Amino acid sequence: MTATALPVRVTVNGRRHESTVEAATTLVDFLRGDLGLTGTKVGCDGGECGACTVLLDGVPVPSCLVLAVETDGRAVTTIEHPDDPRLGALAGAFVAAAGLQCGFCTPGMIMAAHPLPADADDATIRAALAGNLCRCTGYVKIVAAVRRAGRRSVGGRR
Amino acid sequence: MVLCAATMGVPATSDLPQLAYVRPRTVDEARAALAAPRARAYAGGTDLLPALFARRPWTERIGTLVDVKALAATRGIDDRGARLRIGAVVTAAELAASAVVRRAAPVLAEAALATASPAVRHRGTVGGNVVTPHPAGDVVTALLALDAAVELADDDGTHELPLAALLAALHADTWPRTRLLLAVQVARRPRSAFAKLGTRRGFGRALVAAAVALDGARPTVALGGLHGRPFVAAAVGAALAADAPLAPALGAECRPPVHDELPSVAYRLRAAAVVIARARARADRA
């Protein structure tokens, strides 16, 4: 059956949500508008800037290019997740390494870096962040922040 | 700019027209849904959604998205010996990570990895790259070098067509609306490689991309980014086989690029020779 308003049951940051969405609602608009999770930013509406990156079943996706209805039965993680240790380590490392200025790109950077192994080398980190643009500064401190988050989580486990 | 609206707290910026959405479970259901007026197949959405945001004129005919990602026939990578079958909704990320593809057709894994950005690669599909009329489809370029055929479902049942024939039909806009692309099949070519010159590593459109696949000593060369759609450059392949200079064949086979904001034809043809040589050298070593 074809419909313009559809039910969606999605787990966002560990919490289950049941609502009805318009088919033409993107995931980022659902997160920001319906759920009030405005940590995820909209930069370009074309997948080119990476600002809207979230995890869908653990995998980074551009949330401006996913329909909210497609997340039915799935799990979404955003920068607001309250108790994700990897997110906490990354956020702390971005602050400690001064890996941000205006902060607009930071949630996307952190979500894009999220799946990296803790011991990822710089080339691997840069490849993972290749789709994320920062317009304030450069990428040196951002890469350093991701490296630092990895070191901290490696150290924490031992 | 959209950026300003977002920073000012405006909630909805991704402005899509009114749409309906349906997610069929079988090929027959999908084809029935596609028969409805204003229906359009929807897979990764990485080209279709930005076109809808921008209200491109051709999107005026779209009122229903038929999500084809739940069809078993469009999923998975299947090793069939001399050929691989790759479902149409396999993503670029799945292609790049597939051990079978990396071993049997490395050019395809490399092209997938050269496409867009990591997050977009988790969405964009093989089938989408085939049917989107973009001059720089990296995956299509690799598929052409692998002598690809496509598997289609239409009113006459399921049948196969050479990829090049499908691209020509798409160009002529003679694609029946209820014809569904199920999969692509490619030749096993362990000695193959992809090289690309782009504007940005994370999202660069290929100024020129080359896919080289060796069948014994015979190279097949496909080029992307230059004009129209990616194409098999037979004369370039012959020149490569003969260790002859590539420039004459390139000049003969490459019509001038249509995108005038890109670097000059002369530059790109010179760059093409370099990119082809790089891919060839890596294919030789594979």
Boltz contact constraints between the chains, C-beta under 6 A:
constraints:
  - contact:
      token1: [A, 2]
      token2: [B, 20]
      max_distance: 6.0
  - contact:
      token1: [A, 2]
      token2: [B, 22]
      max_distance: 6.0
  - contact:
      token1: [A, 2]
      token2: [B, 64]
      max_distance: 6.0
  - contact:
      token1: [A, 4]
      token2: [B, 20]
      max_distance: 6.0
  - contact:
      token1: [A, 23]
      token2: [B, 19]
      max_distance: 6.0
  - contact:
      token1: [A, 23]
      token2: [B, 20]
      max_distance: 6.0
  - contact:
      token1: [A, 23]
      token2: [B, 21]
      max_distance: 6.0
  - contact:
      token1: [A, 24]
      token2: [B, 16]
      max_distance: 6.0
  - contact:
      token1: [A, 24]
      token2: [B, 19]
      max_distance: 6.0
  - contact:
      token1: [A, 26]
      token2: [B, 14]
      max_distance: 6.0
  - contact:
      token1: [A, 29]
      token2: [B, 12]
      max_distance: 6.0
  - contact:
      token1: [A, 29]
      token2: [B, 14]
      max_distance: 6.0
  - contact:
      token1: [A, 32]
      token2: [B, 11]
      max_distance: 6.0
  - contact:
      token1: [A, 33]
      token2: [B, 11]
      max_distance: 6.0
  - contact:
      token1: [A, 33]
      token2: [B, 12]
      max_distance: 6.0
  - contact:
      token1: [A, 41]
      token2: [B, 6]
      max_distance: 6.0
  - contact:
      token1: [A, 42]
      token2: [B, 6]
      max_distance: 6.0
  - contact:
      token1: [A, 42]
      token2: [B, 13]
      max_distance: 6.0
  - contact:
      token1: [A, 43]
      token2: [B, 3]
      max_distance: 6.0
  - contact:
      token1: [A, 45]
      token2: [B, 2]
      max_distance: 6.0
  - contact:
      token1: [A, 45]
      token2: [B, 14]
      max_distance: 6.0
  - contact:
      token1: [A, 45]
      token2: [B, 53]
      max_distance: 6.0
  - contact:
      token1: [A, 46]
      token2: [B, 50]
      max_distance: 6.0
  - contact:
      token1: [A, 47]
      token2: [B, 46]
      max_distance: 6.0
  - contact:
      token1: [A, 47]
      token2: [B, 120]
      max_distance: 6.0
  - contact:
      token1: [A, 48]
      token2: [B, 203]
      max_distance: 6.0
  - contact:
      token1: [A, 53]
      token2: [B, 119]
      max_distance: 6.0
  - contact:
      token1: [A, 59]
      token2: [B, 122]
      max_distance: 6.0
  - contact:
      token1: [A, 60]
      token2: [B, 119]
      max_distance: 6.0
  - contact:
      token1: [A, 61]
      token2: [B, 119]
      max_distance: 6.0
  - contact:
      token1: [A, 61]
      token2: [B, 122]
      max_distance: 6.0
  - contact:
      token1: [A, 61]
      token2: [B, 123]
      max_distance: 6.0
  - contact:
      token1: [A, 62]
      token2: [B, 119]
      max_distance: 6.0
  - contact:
      token1: [A, 62]
      token2: [B, 120]
      max_distance: 6.0
  - contact:
      token1: [A, 64]
      token2: [B, 14]
      max_distance: 6.0
  - contact:
      token1: [A, 65]
      token2: [B, 45]
      max_distance: 6.0
  - contact:
      token1: [A, 65]
      token2: [B, 46]
      max_distance: 6.0
  - contact:
      token1: [A, 65]
      token2: [B, 49]
      max_distance: 6.0
  - contact:
      token1: [A, 65]
      token2: [B, 123]
      max_distance: 6.0
  - contact:
      token1: [A, 69]
      token2: [B, 21]
      max_distance: 6.0
  - contact:
      token1: [A, 128]
      token2: [B, 118]
      max_distance: 6.0
  - contact:
      token1: [A, 130]
      token2: [B, 117]
      max_distance: 6.0
  - contact:
      token1: [A, 130]
      token2: [B, 201]
      max_distance: 6.0
  - contact:
      token1: [A, 130]
      token2: [B, 202]
      max_distance: 6.0
  - contact:
      token1: [A, 131]
      token2: [B, 117]
      max_distance: 6.0
  - contact:
      token1: [A, 131]
      token2: [B, 118]
      max_distance: 6.0
  - contact:
      token1: [A, 131]
      token2: [B, 119]
      max_distance: 6.0
  - contact:
      token1: [A, 131]
      token2: [B, 202]
      max_distance: 6.0
